[in-house]
Amino acid sequence: MKITERAIEEKICPLEFAVNAISGKWKVPIVWRINEGEKRPSEMLRGIVKVDRRVLNQQLKELEQDGILNKKSFNELPPRVEYSLTPLGEKLVEVLWKLNDWGEVLLEQAQKK
């Protein structure tokens, strides 16, 4: 049995399954940057300050496997790869905007204390 299948069987709660898909320190910033127009890993390395290239590539791969990102490889030298959001990834961005709004409320409350 594949690890993905086992994870699906063990995770009945949709919220837990969704959070698992975007868990990882850099997955949300990666999706956000791609939504903002960055498509190449080198652009993301400059934009996400402390991410390691190996970690970035691993999380990009996981997001692609989960159906959140599309990967397009170009037959060029030097090799070029670009990522884009799938329709599922675009739905995730809608959720992230709502989470951003909630974060603004949390910030306002923290500033009042």
DOLUMFI-983083 format. One record per atom (N, C-alpha, C, CB): x, y, z. Coordinates in steps of 0.001 Angstrom, whole numbers, padded with zeros to 6 digits, always signed. Glycine has a CB too. Example, Ala and Ser with C-alpha at 12.3 -4.5 7.8 and 13.67 -1.06 7.14 Angstrom:
<pts>
+013190-005690+007800 +012300-004500+007800 +013200-003300+007800 +011308-004473+009046 +012850-002250+007080 +013670-001060+007140 +012900+000030+007870 +014084-000598+005725 
</pts>
This chain:
<pts>
+000847-001184+000000 +000000+000000+000000 +000891+001246+000000 -000963-000001+001230 +000559+002208-000828 +001319+003448-000884 +001079+004275+000373 +000946+004254-002135 +002048+005116+000701 +001924+005987+001874 +000727+006910+001720 +003209+006812+002082 +000503+007445+000511 -000612+008359+000273 -001946+007669+000545 -000574+008891-001168 -002077+006439+000073 -003328+005705+000305 -003549+005476+001789 -003314+004359-000438 -002475+005117+002505 -002597+004885+003942 -003001+006171+004651 -001274+004345+004521 -002425+007299+004243 -002764+008583+004857 -004233+008902+004637 -001884+009708+004288 -004734+008622+003441 -006142+008888+003152 -007030+008016+004026 -006450+008643+001662 -006677+006744+004173 -007482+005836+004997 -007486+006265+006462 -006954+004403+004877 -006343+006753+006968 -006243+007117+008367 -006879+008468+008675 -004807+007131+008781 -006974+009345+007698 -007480+010691+007930 -008914+010802+007413 -006573+011741+007250 -009847+010699+008319 -011248+010777+007963 -011724+012226+007959 -012086+009943+008925 -011174+013047+008845 -011588+014438+008982 -011066+015256+007796 -011079+015029+010323 -011952+015891+007017 -011505+016684+005867 -010580+017835+006261 -012704+017236+005127 -010825+018456+007415 -009972+019556+007847 -008552+019069+008114 -010549+020219+009099 -008434+017962+008785 -007117+017405+009072 -006408+017031+007768 -007238+016170+009997 -007139+016472+006835 -006569+016099+005541 -006086+017337+004794 -007603+015335+004694 -006879+018413+004837 -006510+019659+004160 -005274+020282+004793 -007674+020654+004195 -005237+020337+006112 -004094+020917+006808 -002839+020102+006522 -004357+020989+008324 -002966+018790+006445 -001826+017939+006134 -001277+018254+004741 -002224+016458+006229 -002143+018573+003797 -001708+018871+002429 -000872+020144+002354 -002915+018999+001514 -001111+021090+003259 -000359+022350+003219 +000587+022494+004402 -001314+023528+003187 +000726+021422+005192 +001670+021509+006307 +003084+021463+005738 +001441+020351+007344 +003945+022105+006397 +005313+022278+005915 +005597+023763+005966 +005514+021694+004459 +006729+024104+006463 +007050+025496+006739 +006908+026405+005524 +008441+025591+007267 +007165+025894+004329 +007244+026768+003162 +006108+026581+002162 +008539+026547+002470 +005193+025659+002386 +004150+025392+001380 +003218+026577+001157 +003333+024187+001794 +002755+027204+002216 +001863+028356+002045 +002594+029514+001369 +001300+028808+003406 +003824+029875+001809 +004534+030931+001073 +004788+030578-000393 +005854+031223+001750 +005038+029310-000696 +005253+028892-002084 +003994+029132-002900 +005664+027406-002154 +002853+028664-002398 +001584+028844-003122 +001298+030332-003291 +000408+028148-002371 +001543+031103-002241 +001282+032548-002289 +002143+033207-003355 +001546+033198-000915 +003411+032849-003405 +004323+033446-004394 +003925+033064-005818 +005772+033005-004121 +003541+031832-006030 +003110+031416-007370 +001855+032177-007759 +002855+029886-007424 +000965+032373-006813 -000234+033159-007082 +000121+034603-007449 -001165+033137-005864 +001190+035128-006850 +001626+036498-007127 +002398+036625-008438 +002483+037000-005992 +002681+035500-009092 +003309+035552-010402 +004681+034912-010508 +003416+036938-010813 +005281+034528-009390 +006572+033843-009463 +006331+032405-009906 +007321+033887-008087 +007076+031966-010898 +006830+030645-011446 +008046+029729-011380 +006376+030769-012860 +009228+030302-011245 +010451+029503-011274 +011039+029372-009871 +011484+030129-012230 +011615+028209-009565 +012205+028025-008226 +013244+029083-007868 +012844+026660-008134 +014021+029542-008841 +015034+030563-008539 +014388+031860-008069 +015906+030832-009771 +013213+032201-008610 +012483+033390-008154 +012022+033215-006715 +011274+033671-009068 +011568+032005-006406 +011080+031735-005054 +012217+031761-004044 +010367+030383-005005 +013396+031288-004457 +014548+031316-003552 +014913+032743-003169 +015752+030626-004198 +014773+033680-004104 +015060+035080-003798 +013949+035688-002938 +015230+035887-005097 +012709+035248-003158 +011575+035849-002466 +011306+035283-001085 +010364+035691-003288 +011634+034015-000880 +011434+033368+000423 +012825+033250+001043 +010714+031936+000291 +013157+034177+001891 +014529+034427+002300 +015277+033212+002839 +014534+035478+003322 +014730+032479+003755 +015521+031469+004462 +015306+030043+003964 +015204+031525+005917 +014624+029865+002862 +014367+028506+002396 +015601+027953+001679 +013135+028475+001458 +015906+026702+001949 +016999+025981+001308 +016490+025401-000017 +017554+024852+002244 +017336+025379-001036 +016928+024876-002358 +016382+023449-002283 +018112+024924-003329 +017032+022597-001512 +016598+021202-001391 +015197+021122-000772 +017605+020395-000537 +014970+021900+000265 +013667+021922+000933 +012605+022499-000005 +013737+022747+002244 +012946+023565-000715 +012021+024159-001677 +011614+023132-002722 +012653+025387-002353 +012578+022432-003289 +012272+021423-004315 +011407+020302-003765 +013560+020841-004887 +011670+019874-002533 +010869+018816-001918 +009423+019275-001727 +011478+018395-000565 +009244+020498-001245 +007885+020971-000995 +007150+021253-002301 +007912+022227-000127 +007859+021720-003323 +007247+021875-004644 +006767+020525-005165 +008245+022510-005638 +007590+019505-004990 +007231+018158-005430 +005988+017652-004698 +008403+017194-005206 +005929+017868-003390 +004767+017433-002605 +003501+018177-003041 +005022+017658-001099 +003618+019472-003285 +002458+020252-003730 +001986+019773-005110 +002805+021765-003776 +002926+019393-005947 +002562+018851-007256 +001864+017498-007095 +003816+018708-008153 +002392+016640-006238 +001794+015326-006002 +000387+015441-005422 +002675+014510-005063 +000145+016470-004628 -001171+016667-004021 -002153+017363-004967 -001032+017475-002744 -001698+017693-006175 -002595+018297-007164 -002795+019789-007000 -003914+017631-007106 -001935+020446-006235 -002067+021883-005990 -001292+022677-007049 -001561+022242-004568 -000185+022110-007538 +000645+022774-008537 +000803+021917-009786 +002014+023103-007953 +000999+022589-010916 +001418+021957-012160 +002876+022306-012375 +000534+022414-013373 +003628+021353-012892 +005035+021587-013216 +005208+021470-014725 +005969+020578-012466 +005864+022469-015312 +006141+022445-016744 +007644+022524-016933 +005416+023612-017489 +008206+021504-017578 +009639+021469-017861 +009855+021840-019314 +010245+020072-017550 +010847+022698-019545 +011172+023130-020895 +012438+022399-021353 +011363+024680-020956 +012443+021975-022599 +013583+021255-023159 +014613+022269-023648 +013138+020308-024318 +015324+022883-022701 +016297+023929-022995 +017567+023692-022195 +015717+025323-022686 +018617+024358-022595 +019845+024403-021809 +020133+025853-021484 +021043+023744-022570 +020294+026231-020257 +020129+025399-019066 +018657+025014-018877 +020656+026137-017816 +018426+023919-018156 +017043+023459-017943 +016197+024536-017260 +017032+022171-017098 +014950+024598-017659 +014031+025567-017061 +012758+024843-016654 +013716+026734-018048 +012267+025177-015461 +011037+024599-014914 +010178+025746-014423 +011333+023571-013758 +008878+025659-014682 +007932+026654-014165 +006767+025939-013503 +007426+027592-015298 +006253+026564-012461 +005114+026021-011727 +003926+026963-011873 +005465+025808-010231 +002744+026368-011860 +001513+027151-011872 +000493+026455-010975 +000961+027323-013328 -000517+027209-010589 -001576+026645-009749 -002543+025838-010592 -002326+027756-008996 -002977+024727-010062 -004065+023956-010668 -005372+024603-010206 -003996+022414-010266 -006511+024177-010743 -007783+024679-010195 -007902+024419-008684 -008966+024022-010928 -007403+023286-008229 -007409+022992-006794 -006528+023984-006037 -006928+021549-006536 -005387+024332-006615 -004502+025329-006012 -005152+026696-005960 -003198+025412-006779 -005914+027044-006993 -006620+028337-007000 -007676+028382-005905 -007275+028591-008373 -008322+027245-005635 -009283+027194-004524 -008559+027372-003193 -010065+025857-004535 -007361+026824-003094 -006561+027004-001882 -006248+028480-001665 -005255+026188-001967 -005937+029210-002730 -005639+030642-002615 -006852+031386-002057 -005230+031232-003991 -008050+031004-002487 -009270+031627-001940 -009335+031421-000428 -010543+031039-002617 -009011+030227+000019 -009011+029927+001455 -007923+030738+002159 -008798+028407+001700 -006758+030864+001525 -005663+031620+002135 -006020+033092+002288 -004392+031479+001302 -006790+033652+001349 -007248+035039+001498 -008133+035182+002736 -008016+035496+000236 -009008+034211+002965 -009866+034248+004156 -009018+034111+005423 -010934+033122+004098 -008020+033246+005363 -007126+033084+006503 -006342+034370+006746 -006163+031901+006276 -005956+035046+005689 -005276+036339+005798 -006173+037362+006506 -004873+036857+004396 -007447+037399+006137 -008399+038314+006789 -008504+038003+008277 -009794+038216+006128 -008546+036730+008618 -008620+036322+010015 -007341+036724+010747 -008852+034800+010126 -006201+036602+010064 -004929+037027+010645 -004909+038513+010954 -003791+036687+009712 -005531+039324+010088 -005616+040764+010343 -006410+041040+011616 -006262+041487+009147 -007487+040300+011837 -008281+040447+013060 -007425+040082+014277 -009559+039556+013001 -006671+038993+014171 -005791+038591+015271 -004743+039660+015565 -005103+037264+014943 -004178+040258+014519 -003181+041322+014713 -003783+042525+015416 -002591+041753+013370 -004979+042918+014997 -005652+044056+015640 -005877+043781+017123 -007000+044353+014946 -006310+042582+017454 -006541+042230+018860 -005232+042238+019642 -007213+040848+018968 -004164+041750+019037 -002870+041705+019719 -002345+043110+019972 -001854+040902+018897 -002609+044044+019045 -002137+045421+019197 -002912+046165+020280 -002253+046167+017871 -004138+045738+020554 -004947+046394+021589 -004507+045991+022989 -006423+046058+021399 -003807+044900+023104 -003397+044393+024437 -002245+045159+024980 -003031+042926+024376 
</pts>
